[in-house]
Amino acid sequence: MRPILMKGHERPLTFLKYNRDGDLLFSCAKDHNPTLWFADNGERLGTFRGHNGAVWCCDVSRDSTRLITGSADQTAKLWDVQTGAQLFSFNFDSPARAVDFSVGDKLAVITTDPFMELPSSIQVKLIAANPSDQTGESVLTIKGPQGRINRAVWGPLNKTIISAGEDAVVRIWDSELWDIRTLALIKTYVTERPVNAVAMSPLLNHVVLGGGQDASAVTTTDHRAGKFEAKFFDKILEEEIGGVKGHFGPINALAFNPDGKSFSSGGEDGYVRLHHFDQDYFNIRI
């Protein structure tokens, strides 16, 4: 499995997202500029310029025409994917961390970090069909739990919002009652290093984990000792089945192509590595 190295960012990667068709890959990094790539050959198609801080997260609409990004510059922005033009900017009083389009792309959930005296929050925005009709008003705002909310996504049929954060709790918010449901632990995948990213194969019962160590320790550690590799686990048996090396720093982002035949990883080293699986991968048996 020979990787394709994609160098387009000057700072560490933070997030990776494939579009629904699996032919486009979006990458976010601390260099302020979300980037668009061909998912097959790694060709860079362009960048989205307008943020003034690290970009933490992105999501692309079902028809691949719009991109939403969340940034440390206290904004979440809507973009035209084809032209790279900024369509709208949602402004906040604290950094925007996670973004996610609802099914149908008529809503977007955006989380903001705790900042100064402000707590974390989960906000829902209406997404107008015509960008000229877009407003920044929130149709719903939920005061978040203690600490930062690292990720929030829509549940099935937009009836719930699932959030996870620094307090090590995954919460499911009911979209009608906005209560918090209790989740039961089902599976545990154990590694000997911090985990920064995880992705589940849409094709096989595989889970891939990535991480390494704290960024502050990278410069004092040989990359061979840092264990900067993506580890694959059997989702059912919880056993490690293999690993993919290559990054020279911790892995911060992972994503499977929707067809399950490739995956990409983004690291502290500023590289995106695109991996197309060999046929042997699909014949793995435990």
C-alpha positions in Angstrom: 0.0 0.0 0.0 2.0 2.9 -1.3 0.8 6.2 0.1 0.3 9.5 -1.8 1.9 12.4 0.1 0.0 15.6 -0.1 1.8 18.7 0.9 -0.3 21.8 0.9 -0.4 23.0 4.5 2.3 24.8 6.4 1.0 23.9 9.9 -0.3 20.8 11.6 -3.4 19.1 10.2 -6.6 19.2 12.4 -9.4 17.6 10.4 -10.2 15.6 7.2 -13.5 15.2 5.4 -14.6 13.3 2.3 -17.6 14.4 0.3 -20.5 11.9 0.0 -19.3 10.7 -3.4 -15.8 10.1 -2.2 -14.1 11.9 -5.1 -13.2 15.0 -3.1 -11.2 15.4 0.2 -11.2 18.5 2.3 -8.4 19.2 4.8 -8.2 21.7 7.7 -5.1 22.9 9.5 -3.7 25.5 11.8 -2.4 27.5 8.8 -5.9 29.2 8.3 -6.5 27.8 4.8 -8.9 24.8 4.3 -7.8 22.9 1.2 -9.6 20.8 -1.4 -8.0 17.7 -3.1 -8.9 15.1 -5.6 -9.4 12.0 -3.4 -8.1 9.6 -6.1 -4.7 11.0 -7.0 -4.1 13.7 -4.3 -4.1 16.6 -6.7 -4.7 19.9 -4.9 -7.6 21.8 -6.4 -7.5 24.9 -4.4 -7.8 26.6 -1.0 -10.5 28.6 0.8 -8.9 31.9 2.0 -10.6 34.1 4.6 -10.0 32.7 8.1 -7.5 34.4 10.4 -7.0 31.5 12.8 -6.5 27.8 13.0 -9.4 25.9 11.3 -10.6 23.1 13.5 -13.3 21.4 11.5 -15.3 21.3 8.3 -18.3 19.6 6.6 -19.5 19.5 3.0 -23.1 19.5 1.8 -24.6 16.4 0.4 -24.4 17.8 -3.2 -20.8 19.0 -2.6 -21.7 22.6 -3.5 -21.1 24.2 0.0 -18.5 23.9 2.7 -18.8 25.0 6.3 -15.7 25.6 8.5 -15.1 26.4 12.1 -12.1 28.4 13.2 -10.2 29.8 16.2 -10.8 33.3 14.7 -14.3 33.1 16.3 -16.1 32.5 13.1 -17.8 29.7 11.1 -17.8 30.3 7.4 -19.9 29.1 4.5 -18.1 28.6 1.2 -18.9 27.9 -2.5 -16.9 24.7 -3.2 -16.6 25.3 -6.9 -15.3 28.9 -6.8 -13.8 29.0 -3.3 -15.8 32.2 -2.6 -17.0 33.0 1.0 -20.8 33.0 1.1 -21.3 33.9 4.7 -19.6 34.3 8.1 -21.2 33.3 11.4 -19.6 35.4 14.1 -19.2 34.4 17.7 -17.6 35.7 20.9 -15.4 32.6 21.3 -13.6 30.2 18.9 -15.8 27.9 16.8 -14.7 24.3 17.2 -17.0 21.8 15.5 -19.4 22.1 12.5 -21.8 19.6 10.9 -24.5 19.9 8.3 -27.8 18.1 9.0 -29.3 15.6 6.7 -30.8 17.8 4.0 -28.3 20.6 4.6 -31.0 23.0 5.9 -29.4 23.2 9.4 -25.9 23.3 10.8 -24.7 22.6 14.3 -21.8 24.7 15.5 -20.0 24.4 18.8 -18.1 27.3 20.5 -15.3 27.0 23.1 -15.3 28.3 26.6 -13.6 31.7 26.5 -13.1 34.3 29.2 -16.3 34.1 31.2 -18.3 32.4 28.4 -19.2 28.7 28.7 -19.0 26.3 25.8 -22.2 26.2 23.6 -23.9 24.2 20.9 -25.7 26.4 18.4 -28.0 25.5 15.5 -28.2 27.7 12.5 -30.7 27.7 9.6 -28.9 27.4 6.2 -30.7 29.4 3.6 -31.0 28.0 0.1 -30.0 31.3 -1.3 -26.8 32.7 0.2 -28.2 36.3 0.0 -31.0 35.3 2.4 -28.5 33.8 5.0 -28.6 35.3 8.5 -26.5 34.6 11.6 -29.3 34.0 14.0 -29.3 30.8 16.0 -32.6 28.9 16.1 -31.3 27.0 19.1 -28.5 27.5 21.7 -27.6 25.0 24.3 -25.2 25.9 27.1 -22.5 23.3 27.0 -21.0 21.2 29.8 -17.8 22.1 31.5 -14.8 22.3 29.3 -14.4 22.3 25.5 -16.8 20.4 23.2 -14.4 18.8 20.7 -17.1 17.4 18.3 -20.8 17.6 17.7 -22.7 15.8 14.9 -26.3 15.2 14.0 -27.9 11.9 14.8 -30.3 9.9 12.5 -33.0 12.0 10.9 -31.8 15.1 12.7 -33.6 14.1 15.8 -30.6 14.2 18.1 -27.2 16.0 18.4 -24.3 13.9 19.7 -21.5 15.8 21.4 -18.2 14.8 23.0 -15.7 16.9 24.9 -12.9 17.4 27.4 -15.0 16.0 30.3 -14.7 12.5 28.7 -18.5 12.2 28.3 -20.4 11.5 25.1 -23.9 13.1 25.2 -26.9 12.7 23.0 -29.2 15.7 23.0 -32.8 15.1 22.0 -33.8 17.7 19.4 -37.3 18.0 20.9 -36.8 17.7 24.6 -33.1 18.5 24.7 -32.5 16.0 27.5 -29.3 14.0 28.0 -29.3 10.3 27.4 -27.0 7.8 29.1 -24.8 5.7 26.9 -23.5 2.2 27.6 -19.9 1.3 26.8 -19.9 -1.4 24.1 -16.3 -1.8 22.9 -12.8 -0.7 24.0 -9.7 -0.5 21.8 -6.5 -0.2 23.8 -3.3 1.4 22.5 -0.1 2.4 24.3 -0.2 6.0 23.1 -2.6 9.0 23.2 -5.4 8.8 20.7 -6.1 11.9 18.7 -8.4 10.6 15.9 -10.5 7.6 15.1 -12.5 6.5 12.0 -14.7 3.5 11.2 -14.6 1.6 7.9 -17.9 1.8 6.0 -17.1 -1.5 4.3 -15.4 -3.8 6.8 -15.6 -4.3 10.6 -12.5 -2.2 11.1 -11.6 0.8 13.3 -8.5 2.9 12.8 -6.9 4.9 15.5 -4.2 7.6 15.3 -2.3 9.6 17.7 1.2 9.5 19.2 2.1 12.0 21.9 1.6 15.6 23.0 2.7 18.1 20.4 5.0 19.8 23.0 7.1 16.6 23.2 7.5 16.0 19.4 10.7 18.0 19.0 12.5 16.0 21.8 11.5 12.5 20.5 12.8 10.5 17.6 10.0 9.7 15.2 10.7 6.0 15.5 9.9 6.1 19.2 6.9 8.4 18.9 4.7 5.6 17.5 3.2 7.9 14.9 1.2 5.2 13.0 -2.4 4.5 12.2 -3.5 1.3 14.1 -6.2 -0.9 12.7 -8.5 -2.9 15.0 -11.2 -5.5 14.4 -14.3 -3.7 15.5 -16.0 -6.8 16.9 -13.1 -8.7 18.5 -11.2 -5.5 19.6 -7.9 -7.0 18.4 -5.2 -5.1 16.6 -4.8 -6.3 13.0 -2.2 -4.0 11.6 -0.7 -0.6 11.3 0.4 2.0 8.8 3.5 4.1 9.4 4.8 7.2 7.7 4.0 10.4 9.6 6.9 12.2 11.4 4.6 13.5 14.1 1.3 12.6 15.9 -1.7 11.8 13.7 -4.4 14.4 14.3 -7.0 13.5 11.7 -8.3 10.3 10.0 -11.0 9.6 7.5 -12.2 6.7 5.4 -13.4 7.2 1.9 -17.2 6.4 1.7 -16.4 3.5 -0.6 -14.1 1.9 2.1 -11.3 1.3 -0.4 -9.0 4.1 0.8 -8.3 6.3 3.8 -6.4 9.4 4.6 -4.5 10.7 7.6 -3.3 14.1 8.6 -0.4 14.8 11.0 1.4 17.3 13.1 4.0 17.2 10.3 1.7 19.1 8.0 1.2 16.3 5.5 -1.9 14.5 4.3 -1.2 10.9 3.4 -3.6 9.2 1.1 -3.7 5.4 1.2 -5.4 3.1 -1.3 -5.8 -0.4 0.1 -4.2 -3.4 -1.6 -6.4 -6.4 -2.3 -4.7 -8.2 0.6 -6.3 -5.8 3.1 -9.8 -7.0 2.1 -8.7 -10.6 2.7 -7.6 -10.1 6.3 -8.9 -12.8 8.6 -8.4 -13.2 12.4 
